[in-house]
Every structure is written in C-alpha cells, then in structure tokens.
Amino acid sequence: MRTRLRRARRPGPAPIAALVAGLAAAALPWWLPGVVVRLRMWVFARVNGDEAIQVPGDVVDVAHFREVYSHPAANGRSRGARLSDLFWYWLAPGPELHQEHLEPGERYEQVARCTRRILSVPRAEAEELASRCAAGVLDGVRDGGLVRLRDLAMPIWAAYYYELVFGEPCPPRARRLIVDNATDVVTALKCSGLRHMRRRNGLTGFLEARLASGGVPHGLPPGMTTGEHALYLQGTFFNTAIVQTSEALAHVLMILARHPETHERVLADDAYLDRVIEEAFRRYPLFGIAHRITTDEIRVGDAVLPTGSVLCFNYPEFHRAGFDEPDRFDPSRWERLAVRDANHIPFGIATNRPCPAWRLAPITLRVAVRETLARFTPQTTAAHSRSLPNRGPCLLVPRSPGAERSRSLARRRALLGYVWVRDRWEDVGRSVVQLVLGTYMVLDARRLRLCQRHFEAAGTDEGAPAGRSF
C-alpha cells in the first residue's frame, strides 16, 4: 500500500513538461527579445550583403575613427551603396532632396546653406520659442499620469520647427500632419510598423499648398520647384529634426526619471544640466550608424580603403571607447573631460556633414527639460535603450503640492510596477513584430531600389527626381 501511494505522488512527464514550459514562458522577457534582435541583424546582413567596412573595426580602429570620418574622400552619401536603398525607403518621400542624402556638389551646398540660415536664430529668440512651444503642450497634461515621452515631445518640436520655418504659429492641422509623418518615419526605422505613404504624402501636399500661398520668410534653395522645396523642408525639418529632437528630449527625461536625486540640481544649475545632456548624448547617441561612400582612396596606417568603399561609422561603439565604466550614467565625468578631447561626436564632425542643428539643439533641449521639470517629477521603471523602441514610458507626477498629495505613494508604486511588467512583456511582442516587419521592409527596399534607380535614370551625380509614388 505504501509503495502504491509513493508512486502515485510522483509527477509524470506531462506535469514536468508543463512546469518547464511555464518557466520558459515566464522568462520570455529576459531571453526572447535579445535572440530575436540577433536574428533580425542576421537577416539584415544576409539581405544587404557584406559590403560595408565597420568603423571602428578590424581595418579602422578607434584611434583612427576621427581621421577617417573627417577625410575629404569620405564624402559620398548615397550613390554606390545597397544600404542606401534601405535608408531612402525609410525616409521617403523625397530622399533624393534630403540634405543628409544628397551627394556632394552644388545642390548639397545650396541646401546646406539654406538649412544653416533657417537655424541661425538668435539664442534668446530660440529659447523663448522653445519655452512657449513646450509650455503649450505640457499645460495640456497638467494632471500628469503615464505618458510615452517621445509622443509627448513630438508636438513640441512640430510647433517649434513650423514657426521657425514659416515665421508663424503652427496651426493644429499642420501640427497633426507633422507629428503623423515623423511618427510614421521613426516607427518604420525601428521596424515597429510599416510605412504609410499616404500619411506622409498628406504632409507633402500641405507643404506644397503652404509654399504656394507665399509669405515664407526664408529664401529656399534656388533651382527647385515648389514640390521639391516641400520635400526638402519635409525631410530636413519635419522629419529628421522632429524625430531627433524628440528622441533627445525623451532620452534626457528617461535618464532623469531614473535619477530623481538630480532634479533640483538640474533646475538650479545650467552647467550641471549641460553635463547631464552631454552624458545622455554619450550613452544614447541619436545616430546609430552613419554610412559614407569613399570617392577616392583613403590610407589608414598600412591599410588602403579603396574608392567606392562603404564605411559604416558606429556611433555607440565609438562613444563607449576610452571611458571608465562606459555604461554608467556619470555627468561628473564632463567636469574632467572636454568634448573635443573625448571619443564623443554627438553631432558628427565639422568637416563631414555635421548635424546643422549642432548649436541650436542643445539650447532648445535645455529649455524643454527645464519646462518639464518645473511642472513634473518624471519616474520610470521601463527599460532604456539607445533605439528607444518603447517610446519612453514614464510617470509624470505633478510638482504642485495639492496634486502631489492627491496621488498617494502607494498608487505611484503600483503604477510604476505596472509600467515595469507591461514594458517587459511588450518587448516580447515588439521584438517579434520588428523581426517580421523589418524583414519585409528590407526585402521591399531591395525590390524597389529607390536609390539605385534614381542614379541609373539620371546618369549623373545629382540624379533625377524620384517622385513620391512608392
């Protein structure tokens, strides 16, 4: 009888298998996203081929990163790289007129001069405009709560850059079109969603109509049609500028949400806020990989990079090299280090297509951070990565005494616990979505060959208009 009882209590293979499956499922957020990301990178490499030289890497080490990046022959941008097809696909419509993707030449110089002219606003005016645009959005969320920081930031910069370009307040319809366009571009870039060209073309049509109505305070690049001017403005200001500045603000606020002890000092000390922003740019550079195509040979020590080489400059890898504990958030390191002497190029290098907002962006970012902290205490338990695919989940706790009392500590802890659980499980589904949609878009970009077809049709370095019916 005892023997029979003991045998009855032993678990069989099915319960053990169920237990193992349950444990594996519970552990999904800790292992599946990383596996899927590696698989996605493998798929990208297989589809795009092994055409690129990684910098830093086996051929060009960290010590020669700046030398090669700033070399006059590292100035090709799109023509001759299969990788360009993918970036043109993500940035459409109008990638052939996007400042960052124009080949070197007179058209690039004209566009770059125009962009610098629009961005050359006096500091006091830039700060006042940034403060007003930030306040206009933040006043609408005065009760705080759970937000996605990138989504919160997008309308701020949509209003800011619209007024900068057109010299008038941004109407609600324009802001909505700009935010929808920029969100669609960045979502596709992160492989979290497909492109919606009708949504993007809606902004193009609005800009064409706005330009045709006249009253634009800035002279736009000569030799372009109204449609081309619209595509230039859309790509440079209402796509890249909106996306990059929104992500920058989200990264800084995510850092501050994880380090609440810094809030009061940030509000009181501009120098300290500058160090926080610098450290945010180091830890979470806005550029991942910048690719260039060599237009002549480049000698690096004993090695020679042939003409037509595709160089992929890895910002995150460069920003880690040479720093003590590179994964640690430490604004104080910039008390001892000068940006020019460190492996730190948040806006690129002056001699090779630097970000045109290198002066304006930190000024306006500082204002937006202060405006946010004056109203809210940001808190988060969500993961924080450079690509920010979760858009920065964060709890904004109003700083006013009455609002602070109305939201109990227990409730805030419960909300932060919810953020932690939701973010981990969202990452599981998101990683699979990124694999499937990313693979589709890489293959679709190879099929369309937007960049290659552009130059093949023209037979010149400038290329021919590619239109926007993709």
RAZIGI-V707071 format. One record per residue. N is the residue number from 1. RES is the residue in one letter. SS is DSSP state (H for helix, E for strand, C for the rest). PHI is phi as a letter, one per 40 degrees, with the letter a starting at -180 (* if undefined). OMEGA is omega in radians with two decimals (NA if undefined). Layout:
n: <N,N>
res: <RES,RES>
ss: <SS,SS>
phi: <PHI,PHI>
omega: <OMEGA,OMEGA>
This chain:
n: <1,2,3,4,5,6,7,8,9,10,11,12,13,14,15,16,17,18,19,20,21,22,23,24,25,26,27,28,29,30,31,32,33,34,35,36,37,38,39,40,41,42,43,44,45,46,47,48,49,50,51,52,53,54,55,56,57,58,59,60,61,62,63,64,65,66,67,68,69,70,71,72,73,74,75,76,77,78,79,80,81,82,83,84,85,86,87,88,89,90,91,92,93,94,95,96,97,98,99,100,101,102,103,104,105,106,107,108,109,110,111,112,113,114,115,116,117,118,119,120,121,122,123,124,125,126,127,128,129,130,131,132,133,134,135,136,137,138,139,140,141,142,143,144,145,146,147,148,149,150,151,152,153,154,155,156,157,158,159,160,161,162,163,164,165,166,167,168,169,170,171,172,173,174,175,176,177,178,179,180,181,182,183,184,185,186,187,188,189,190,191,192,193,194,195,196,197,198,199,200,201,202,203,204,205,206,207,208,209,210,211,212,213,214,215,216,217,218,219,220,221,222,223,224,225,226,227,228,229,230,231,232,233,234,235,236,237,238,239,240,241,242,243,244,245,246,247,248,249,250,251,252,253,254,255,256,257,258,259,260,261,262,263,264,265,266,267,268,269,270,271,272,273,274,275,276,277,278,279,280,281,282,283,284,285,286,287,288,289,290,291,292,293,294,295,296,297,298,299,300,301,302,303,304,305,306,307,308,309,310,311,312,313,314,315,316,317,318,319,320,321,322,323,324,325,326,327,328,329,330,331,332,333,334,335,336,337,338,339,340,341,342,343,344,345,346,347,348,349,350,351,352,353,354,355,356,357,358,359,360,361,362,363,364,365,366,367,368,369,370,371,372,373,374,375,376,377,378,379,380,381,382,383,384,385,386,387,388,389,390,391,392,393,394,395,396,397,398,399,400,401,402,403,404,405,406,407,408,409,410,411,412,413,414,415,416,417,418,419,420,421,422,423,424,425,426,427,428,429,430,431,432,433,434,435,436,437,438,439,440,441,442,443,444,445,446,447,448,449,450,451,452,453,454,455,456,457,458,459,460,461,462,463,464,465,466,467,468,469,470>
res: <M,R,T,R,L,R,R,A,R,R,P,G,P,A,P,I,A,A,L,V,A,G,L,A,A,A,A,L,P,W,W,L,P,G,V,V,V,R,L,R,M,W,V,F,A,R,V,N,G,D,E,A,I,Q,V,P,G,D,V,V,D,V,A,H,F,R,E,V,Y,S,H,P,A,A,N,G,R,S,R,G,A,R,L,S,D,L,F,W,Y,W,L,A,P,G,P,E,L,H,Q,E,H,L,E,P,G,E,R,Y,E,Q,V,A,R,C,T,R,R,I,L,S,V,P,R,A,E,A,E,E,L,A,S,R,C,A,A,G,V,L,D,G,V,R,D,G,G,L,V,R,L,R,D,L,A,M,P,I,W,A,A,Y,Y,Y,E,L,V,F,G,E,P,C,P,P,R,A,R,R,L,I,V,D,N,A,T,D,V,V,T,A,L,K,C,S,G,L,R,H,M,R,R,R,N,G,L,T,G,F,L,E,A,R,L,A,S,G,G,V,P,H,G,L,P,P,G,M,T,T,G,E,H,A,L,Y,L,Q,G,T,F,F,N,T,A,I,V,Q,T,S,E,A,L,A,H,V,L,M,I,L,A,R,H,P,E,T,H,E,R,V,L,A,D,D,A,Y,L,D,R,V,I,E,E,A,F,R,R,Y,P,L,F,G,I,A,H,R,I,T,T,D,E,I,R,V,G,D,A,V,L,P,T,G,S,V,L,C,F,N,Y,P,E,F,H,R,A,G,F,D,E,P,D,R,F,D,P,S,R,W,E,R,L,A,V,R,D,A,N,H,I,P,F,G,I,A,T,N,R,P,C,P,A,W,R,L,A,P,I,T,L,R,V,A,V,R,E,T,L,A,R,F,T,P,Q,T,T,A,A,H,S,R,S,L,P,N,R,G,P,C,L,L,V,P,R,S,P,G,A,E,R,S,R,S,L,A,R,R,R,A,L,L,G,Y,V,W,V,R,D,R,W,E,D,V,G,R,S,V,V,Q,L,V,L,G,T,Y,M,V,L,D,A,R,R,L,R,L,C,Q,R,H,F,E,A,A,G,T,D,E,G,A,P,A,G,R,S,F>
ss: <C,H,H,H,H,H,H,H,H,C,C,C,H,H,H,H,H,H,H,H,H,H,H,H,H,H,C,H,H,H,H,H,H,H,H,H,H,H,H,H,H,H,H,H,H,H,H,H,C,C,C,E,E,E,E,C,C,C,C,E,C,H,H,H,H,H,H,H,H,C,C,C,C,C,C,E,C,C,C,C,C,H,H,H,H,H,H,H,H,H,H,C,C,C,H,H,H,C,H,H,H,C,C,C,C,H,H,H,H,H,H,H,H,H,H,H,H,H,H,C,C,C,H,H,H,H,H,H,H,H,H,H,H,H,H,H,H,H,H,H,H,C,C,C,E,E,E,E,H,H,H,H,H,H,H,H,H,H,H,H,H,H,H,H,H,H,C,C,C,C,C,H,H,H,H,H,H,H,H,H,H,H,H,H,H,H,H,H,H,C,C,C,C,C,C,C,H,H,H,H,H,H,H,H,H,H,H,H,H,H,H,H,C,C,C,C,C,C,C,C,C,C,C,C,C,H,H,H,H,H,H,H,H,H,H,H,H,H,H,H,H,H,H,H,H,H,H,H,H,H,H,H,H,H,H,H,H,H,C,H,H,H,H,H,H,H,H,H,C,H,H,H,H,H,H,H,H,H,H,H,H,H,H,C,C,C,C,C,E,E,E,E,E,C,C,C,C,E,E,E,C,C,E,E,E,C,C,C,C,E,E,E,E,E,H,H,H,H,H,H,C,C,C,C,C,C,C,C,C,C,C,C,H,H,H,H,C,C,H,H,H,C,C,C,C,C,C,C,E,C,C,E,C,C,C,C,C,C,C,H,H,H,H,H,H,H,H,H,H,H,H,H,H,H,H,E,E,E,E,C,C,C,C,C,C,C,C,C,C,C,C,C,E,E,E,E,E,E,C,C,H,H,H,H,H,H,C,C,H,H,H,H,H,H,H,H,H,H,H,H,H,H,H,H,H,H,H,H,H,H,H,H,H,H,H,H,H,H,H,H,H,H,H,H,H,H,H,H,C,H,H,H,H,H,H,H,H,H,C,C,C,C,C,C,C,C,C,C,C,C>
phi: <*,c,c,c,c,c,c,c,c,c,c,c,c,c,c,c,c,c,c,c,c,c,c,c,c,c,c,d,c,c,b,c,d,c,c,c,c,c,c,c,c,c,c,d,c,c,c,c,g,b,c,c,b,c,b,c,a,c,c,b,c,d,c,b,d,c,d,c,d,c,c,d,c,c,b,c,b,b,c,g,b,c,d,c,d,c,c,c,c,c,c,d,c,g,c,c,b,c,d,c,b,c,c,c,i,c,c,c,c,c,c,c,c,c,c,c,c,c,c,c,c,d,d,c,c,c,c,c,c,c,c,c,c,c,c,c,c,c,c,c,b,c,c,g,h,c,b,b,c,c,c,c,c,d,c,c,c,c,c,c,c,c,c,c,c,b,g,a,d,c,c,d,c,c,c,c,c,c,c,c,c,c,c,c,c,c,c,c,d,c,g,c,a,c,c,b,c,c,c,c,c,c,c,d,c,c,c,c,c,c,c,c,c,g,g,c,c,b,c,c,d,c,g,b,c,c,c,c,c,c,c,c,c,c,c,c,c,c,b,c,c,c,c,c,c,c,c,c,c,c,c,c,c,c,c,c,c,c,b,c,c,c,d,c,c,c,c,c,b,c,c,c,c,d,c,c,c,c,c,c,c,c,c,b,d,c,c,c,b,b,b,b,b,c,c,a,c,b,c,b,g,c,c,b,c,c,d,g,c,c,b,b,c,c,c,d,c,c,c,c,c,g,b,c,f,c,c,c,c,a,d,c,c,c,c,b,b,b,d,c,c,b,c,a,b,d,b,g,b,d,c,a,f,c,c,c,c,c,c,c,d,c,c,c,c,d,c,c,c,c,c,c,c,c,b,b,b,c,b,a,b,c,c,b,b,c,c,f,c,c,g,g,c,a,c,b,c,d,c,c,d,c,c,c,c,c,b,c,c,c,c,c,c,c,c,c,c,c,d,c,c,c,c,c,c,c,c,c,c,c,c,c,d,c,c,c,c,c,c,c,c,c,c,c,c,c,c,c,f,d,c,c,c,d,c,c,c,c,g,b,c,c,g,b,d,c,g,b,c,b>
omega: <3.12,3.14,-3.14,3.14,3.13,-3.14,-3.13,-3.10,-3.14,3.09,3.11,-3.11,-3.09,3.10,3.12,3.12,3.13,3.12,3.13,3.14,3.12,3.12,3.12,3.13,3.14,-3.11,-3.08,-3.10,-3.08,-3.10,-3.03,-3.11,3.14,3.11,-3.11,3.10,3.11,3.10,3.13,3.11,3.11,3.12,3.14,-3.12,-3.13,-3.09,-3.06,3.13,-3.08,-3.05,-2.94,2.98,-3.11,3.14,0.00,-3.11,-3.07,-3.07,-3.13,-3.10,-3.11,-3.08,-3.11,-3.10,-3.11,-3.11,-3.11,-3.13,-3.07,-3.10,-3.13,-3.12,3.10,-3.00,3.03,-3.03,-3.02,-3.00,3.04,3.13,3.07,3.10,-3.13,3.11,-3.11,3.13,3.08,3.11,-3.11,-3.03,3.12,0.15,3.04,3.12,3.14,3.11,3.12,-3.05,-3.08,-3.06,3.03,3.05,3.09,-3.10,-3.04,-3.13,3.10,-3.12,3.13,-3.13,-3.13,3.11,3.13,3.13,3.13,-3.12,3.13,-3.09,-3.05,3.13,3.10,-3.05,-3.10,3.12,3.12,-3.14,3.13,-3.14,3.13,3.13,-3.11,-3.13,3.11,-3.14,-3.13,3.12,-3.06,3.10,3.12,3.11,-3.00,3.14,3.09,-3.08,-3.11,3.12,2.91,-2.97,3.12,3.11,3.09,-3.06,-3.04,-3.13,3.10,-3.05,3.02,3.11,-3.09,-3.03,3.05,-3.13,3.10,-3.09,-2.98,3.07,3.13,3.14,-3.09,3.09,-3.08,-3.12,3.13,3.14,3.13,-3.14,-3.13,-3.14,3.13,3.13,-3.10,3.11,-3.14,3.14,-3.06,3.08,3.09,3.12,-3.14,3.10,3.11,3.13,3.12,3.05,3.01,-3.00,3.11,3.10,-3.14,-3.13,3.06,3.09,3.12,3.13,3.11,-3.12,3.08,3.13,-3.14,3.12,-3.14,-3.14,3.10,3.09,3.09,-3.02,-3.08,2.99,-3.11,-3.05,-3.11,3.05,3.13,3.03,3.08,3.11,3.12,3.06,3.12,3.14,3.07,-3.14,-3.13,-3.09,-3.03,-3.02,-3.00,3.00,-3.05,-3.10,-3.13,-3.09,-3.05,-3.12,3.09,3.12,3.11,3.13,3.13,3.13,-3.12,-3.14,3.07,3.09,-3.13,3.10,3.12,-3.12,-3.07,-3.13,-3.10,-2.92,-3.07,3.14,3.10,-3.14,-3.02,-2.95,3.14,-3.14,3.12,3.09,3.09,3.13,3.08,3.14,3.12,3.13,3.07,3.10,3.13,-3.09,-3.05,-3.10,-3.09,3.08,3.05,3.12,3.01,-3.13,3.11,3.11,-3.07,3.11,3.06,3.09,3.04,3.10,3.11,-3.06,3.12,-3.09,3.07,3.04,-3.05,3.02,-3.13,3.09,3.06,-3.10,3.10,-3.12,-3.05,-3.12,-3.11,-3.13,3.13,-3.11,3.08,-2.98,3.04,3.13,3.01,-3.13,-3.00,-3.12,-3.10,3.05,-3.05,3.13,-3.08,3.14,-3.12,2.93,-3.10,-3.05,2.96,-3.09,-3.07,-3.10,-3.08,3.04,-2.95,-3.14,-3.04,-3.14,-3.13,-3.10,-2.98,-3.06,-3.10,3.05,3.11,3.05,-3.08,-3.13,-3.06,3.12,-3.00,-3.01,3.13,3.14,-3.09,3.11,3.14,-3.14,-3.11,3.09,3.14,3.13,-3.14,-3.11,3.10,-3.10,-2.96,2.91,-3.13,3.10,3.11,2.98,-3.12,3.09,-3.13,3.13,-3.07,-3.07,3.06,-3.12,3.13,3.07,3.03,3.09,-3.04,3.02,3.08,3.14,-3.14,-3.10,-3.13,-3.05,-3.12,3.13,3.14,-3.13,-3.06,3.12,-3.03,3.10,3.14,3.13,3.12,3.12,3.12,3.12,3.13,3.05,3.09,3.10,-3.10,-3.11,-3.09,-3.10,-3.13,-3.12,3.02,-3.12,3.10,3.14,-3.12,-3.11,3.11,3.09,-3.14,3.11,-3.07,-3.09,3.10,3.11,3.12,-3.07,3.08,3.12,3.14,3.09,3.09,3.14,-3.09,3.10,-3.04,-3.10,-3.10,3.13,3.14,-3.09,3.08,-3.11,-3.06,-3.08,3.12,3.13,-3.10,-3.14,3.14,3.14,-3.13,-3.12,3.13,3.09,-3.10,NA>
